Each structure stands twice: as C-alpha cells, then as structure tokens.
Amino acid sequence: MNPPTTRAALAAGGALLSLGLITGCGEITGLGQPELGDPEEKTYDDVPTLLIVEVDNSSVEIVPDDTEQVRVVRRDSGNAGGDWELTGDTLSLEMTCGAVSDCRVRYQVFVPADTALAVETDNGPVSVSGFTAPVELTSANGTLDVADTTGPLTLTSDNGDMNLTGIGSDTLSAATDNGSIEAVFTAPPTEVEVSTNNGDATVTLPGGPYAVFETVDNGVIDNDLPSDDSSDSTVTARTDNGTITLLTAD
C-alpha cells in the first residue's frame, strides 16, 4: 500500500494531467471563448435571386456589399471542420467538432443589398442588416438580429430571441414559442403580425392610427397605439401566455 504522502502526490499528479488534457483539447468553462483563427474566404460569381442559407451550429452575419458576387468568410477555432459551399441557390454553412474539442465557427456572408434571403439555423445566432429585399429567418434556438432593413420581414423562432432595430419594412411577421421579440420601426408599416406562445414581445411603431386586432388566451396585450378600426395599417397581436406591448414611437 502507498503511504498517504504518495497517494496525495499521485492524486495531485492525476488532477494536473486531467487539467492538461482539458486545456489542450478545448475551453475550460468560465475562462472565456477560445480565439478564432485566421479568416478563410470563398467567392462565387453567380448571385441567386433568392439566396437560401442553411446554418449548422455556427454564427452567421449577412451584410450587403457593393458587389455582384457572393463572398463568404469563415473563421473558426478548436480544429472545427464542416463543409461550406454554395450549390445552386443554397449556401450550406456547416460546423463539425470532435467529442473532446471546443469548437467555434463564425461566418460572414457579403451579397448585394437587393438579394432576397431565406436563412434557417439550429443553434447559432443570425445577424442581418441593410437589406432592401425580402428576408425570411427561421431559428430553433439561435438569436435573430435584424437592423436597418426595408424589405418585407418574416421571422420564426422556437426558443431564440428576436431583436429588430431601425426597421423600415412595410410588412413584418414575427412568431415565437418561448423567445422574446423586440422590434422598433423607423417608418409606419402597413401590416404587422406578432405571435407568441410563452414569450414576451414589445413592438414600437411611429405614426398611426392602426387597426389593432388582439387574440389572447392567458397572456396580456397592452396597446398604447393610436387606434382606428378603419385604418389601412393593421397590427395583429396573438399570445397564449406571454405579454405583448404595443408602443408609440416618440
């Protein structure tokens, strides 16, 4: 039998070895995210009228660019793998990771501002800004950030939050189960539809009046908009258990 001092030394050595293995393979929780590596880039000359983007466990930022190409920039960490390729009208942005690694992948996609977008993600956040064409975003758990857009917007989420700022779109449809919705318009829209199951929503609109239609189960709809049932500008708010707040912009 090893004496106590030997057993203690062996235990300490084993702990240090385990720590070394964890440090070498990935991030230790609470010590911050690993740095992303150098960027890789791919460019495609054919820009689809509707660009379909499928994202797998990665973050993606889509921004307008003064170009007639699709340009994709990828940065990753933790020996992340995964294909990223534009095939036809579908841009697949994947991420694979070993069982003992901590991987991160961040994509940036640069396309003309008048490109229509249909983006679907599982867990990664999506950021879109500055587009004049229709934008459709679908998320399971990732956050959806939209800014400075004027094209029609359609957003759907299971658990991810939606943050919309500087919206000049004429129409918005936003639906979530458990996530929150924050939307601020800079111009009066013609049609807004907001639907939540358990999540809360706050929509701030300028101008008015609006024809407001409310459907409530156990939730609450707090309407501070100037209202007129005969208005051509409509706001439809539906909630089961959440709270929807409709505010007038200052």
C-alpha positions in Angstrom: 0.0 0.0 0.0 1.3 3.5 -0.9 1.8 5.8 2.1 -0.5 8.8 2.4 2.0 11.3 1.0 2.5 9.1 -2.0 -1.2 8.7 -2.6 -1.7 12.5 -2.3 1.1 13.1 -4.8 -0.4 10.7 -7.2 -3.8 12.3 -6.9 -2.4 15.7 -7.5 -0.5 14.5 -10.5 -3.6 12.9 -11.9 -5.5 16.1 -11.4 -2.8 18.1 -13.2 -2.8 15.6 -16.0 -6.5 15.8 -16.4 -6.3 19.6 -16.4 -3.6 19.5 -19.1 -5.8 17.2 -21.3 -8.8 19.5 -20.9 -6.7 22.6 -21.7 -5.2 21.0 -24.7 -8.5 19.9 -26.2 -10.7 22.9 -25.6 -12.0 25.6 -23.4 -12.4 25.3 -19.6 -15.8 26.6 -18.6 -15.6 30.1 -17.2 -12.3 31.1 -18.7 -13.7 32.6 -21.9 -14.1 31.6 -25.5 -11.0 30.5 -27.5 -9.8 32.9 -30.1 -10.8 32.4 -33.7 -8.2 31.6 -36.3 -7.2 33.4 -39.5 -10.0 34.0 -42.0 -10.6 31.8 -45.0 -12.6 33.1 -48.0 -14.6 31.8 -50.9 -16.2 33.8 -53.7 -18.9 32.9 -56.1 -19.8 34.9 -59.2 -23.4 33.7 -59.6 -25.8 35.5 -57.2 -29.1 33.8 -56.8 -32.3 36.0 -56.8 -33.2 34.2 -53.6 -30.2 33.1 -51.6 -31.1 30.1 -49.3 -28.7 29.9 -46.3 -28.6 26.8 -44.1 -26.6 27.2 -41.0 -25.4 24.3 -38.7 -24.4 25.3 -35.1 -22.4 28.4 -36.3 -22.9 32.1 -36.0 -23.5 34.0 -39.3 -23.6 37.7 -40.2 -25.1 38.6 -43.6 -24.4 42.1 -44.8 -24.9 44.0 -48.1 -21.9 44.7 -50.1 -21.1 46.8 -53.2 -20.5 43.7 -55.3 -22.1 41.3 -57.8 -20.8 38.2 -56.1 -21.4 36.1 -53.0 -18.4 36.3 -50.8 -18.1 34.0 -47.7 -15.6 34.5 -44.9 -15.1 31.8 -42.3 -13.1 31.9 -39.0 -13.0 29.0 -36.6 -11.3 27.6 -33.5 -10.8 24.2 -31.9 -10.0 22.3 -35.1 -13.5 22.8 -36.3 -14.5 21.1 -39.5 -17.5 21.1 -41.8 -18.2 22.0 -45.4 -19.2 25.4 -46.6 -20.3 25.7 -50.2 -22.8 27.5 -52.5 -24.6 24.9 -54.6 -27.2 26.4 -56.9 -29.2 28.8 -54.8 -28.3 27.2 -51.4 -25.4 28.2 -49.3 -24.6 25.5 -46.7 -22.6 26.7 -43.7 -21.6 23.7 -41.6 -19.6 23.0 -38.4 -18.3 19.7 -37.1 -16.3 19.2 -33.9 -14.6 16.3 -32.2 -16.0 14.9 -28.9 -13.3 16.4 -26.7 -12.8 19.7 -28.5 -14.4 23.1 -28.0 -15.2 24.5 -31.5 -16.5 27.8 -32.7 -17.3 28.9 -36.3 -18.2 32.3 -37.4 -19.3 33.1 -41.0 -19.7 36.4 -42.7 -21.7 36.5 -46.0 -21.4 39.5 -48.3 -24.1 39.9 -51.1 -25.8 42.7 -53.0 -28.4 44.5 -50.9 -31.3 43.6 -53.2 -30.7 39.9 -52.7 -33.7 38.1 -51.2 -32.7 35.9 -48.2 -34.1 32.7 -46.6 -32.0 31.7 -43.7 -32.5 28.7 -41.4 -30.4 27.9 -38.3 -30.5 25.4 -35.5 -28.5 26.9 -32.6 -26.3 29.7 -33.9 -27.1 33.4 -33.9 -28.0 35.1 -37.2 -27.4 38.8 -37.9 -28.8 40.6 -41.0 -28.7 44.3 -41.7 -29.2 46.8 -44.5 -31.2 44.7 -47.0 -33.9 46.1 -49.3 -35.3 42.7 -50.5 -37.5 40.2 -48.6 -35.8 38.5 -45.6 -37.0 35.2 -44.1 -35.3 33.9 -41.0 -36.1 30.6 -39.2 -34.4 29.6 -35.9 -34.6 26.8 -33.4 -32.6 28.3 -30.6 -30.4 31.0 -32.1 -30.9 34.7 -31.6 -32.1 36.7 -34.7 -30.8 40.2 -35.0 -32.2 42.4 -37.8 -31.2 46.1 -38.4 -31.8 48.8 -41.0 -33.9 46.8 -43.4 -36.7 48.0 -45.7 -37.8 44.7 -47.4 -40.6 42.5 -46.1 -39.6 40.5 -43.0 -40.8 37.0 -41.9 -39.2 35.7 -38.7 -39.9 32.4 -36.9 -38.3 31.0 -33.8 -38.8 28.2 -31.3 -36.7 29.5 -28.3 -34.4 32.1 -29.8 -34.9 35.9 -29.2 -35.6 38.4 -31.9 -34.1 41.9 -31.9 -35.1 44.3 -34.6 -33.9 47.9 -34.8 -34.2 50.6 -37.5 -36.9 48.7 -39.3 -38.4 50.5 -42.4 -40.2 47.4 -43.7 -43.7 47.7 -44.9 -44.6 44.3 -43.5 -43.5 42.2 -40.6 -44.5 38.7 -39.5 -42.8 37.6 -36.3 -43.7 34.4 -34.4 -42.0 32.7 -31.4 -42.8 30.0 -28.9 -40.6 30.9 -25.9 -38.2 33.6 -27.2 -38.7 37.3 -26.8 -39.4 39.8 -29.6 -38.1 43.4 -29.6 -39.0 45.4 -32.7 -38.5 49.2 -33.3 -39.8 50.7 -36.6 -38.5 53.9 -38.1 -41.3 54.2 -40.6 -45.0 53.3 -40.3 -45.7 49.8 -41.7 -48.8 48.6 -43.5 -49.1 45.2 -41.8 -47.5 43.8 -38.6 -48.3 40.3 -37.2 -46.8 39.3 -33.9 -47.4 36.0 -32.3 -46.0 34.4 -29.1 -46.7 31.3 -27.1 -44.9 31.9 -23.8 -42.5 34.6 -24.9 -42.9 38.4 -24.5 -42.9 40.9 -27.3 -42.6 44.7 -27.5 -43.3 46.5 -30.8 -42.7 50.2 -31.2 -44.3 51.9 -34.1 -44.3 55.5 -35.4 -47.3 57.3 -36.9 -50.7 55.7 -36.9 -53.5 55.2 -36.4 -53.5 51.5 -36.7 -56.3 48.9 -36.8 -55.3 46.6 -33.9 -56.6 43.0 -33.7 -55.9 41.1 -30.5 -56.2 37.4 -29.6 -55.4 36.4 -26.0 -55.6 33.2 -24.1 -53.9 33.6 -20.7 -51.5 36.3 -21.7 -51.7 40.1 -21.8 -51.8 42.6 -24.7 -51.0 46.2 -23.7 -51.9 48.5 -26.6 -50.7 52.1 -26.5 -51.0 52.8 -30.2 -53.4 55.3 -31.7 -56.2 53.0 -32.9 -58.8 53.2 -35.7 -60.6 50.1 -36.9 -61.0 51.5 -40.4 -57.2 52.2 -40.8 -55.4 50.5 -43.7 -52.4 49.9 -41.4 -53.0 46.8 -39.3 -51.4 45.3 -36.3 -52.3 41.7 -35.3 -51.2 40.6 -31.9 -51.7 37.0 -30.6 -50.4 35.4 -27.4 -51.2 32.3 -25.3 -49.3 33.0 -22.1 -46.9 35.9 -22.9 -47.2 39.6 -22.8 -47.3 41.8 -26.0 -46.7 45.5 -25.6 -47.5 47.9 -28.5 -45.9 51.3 -28.1 -45.9 54.6 -29.9 -42.5 55.9 -31.0 -41.5 59.2 -29.5 
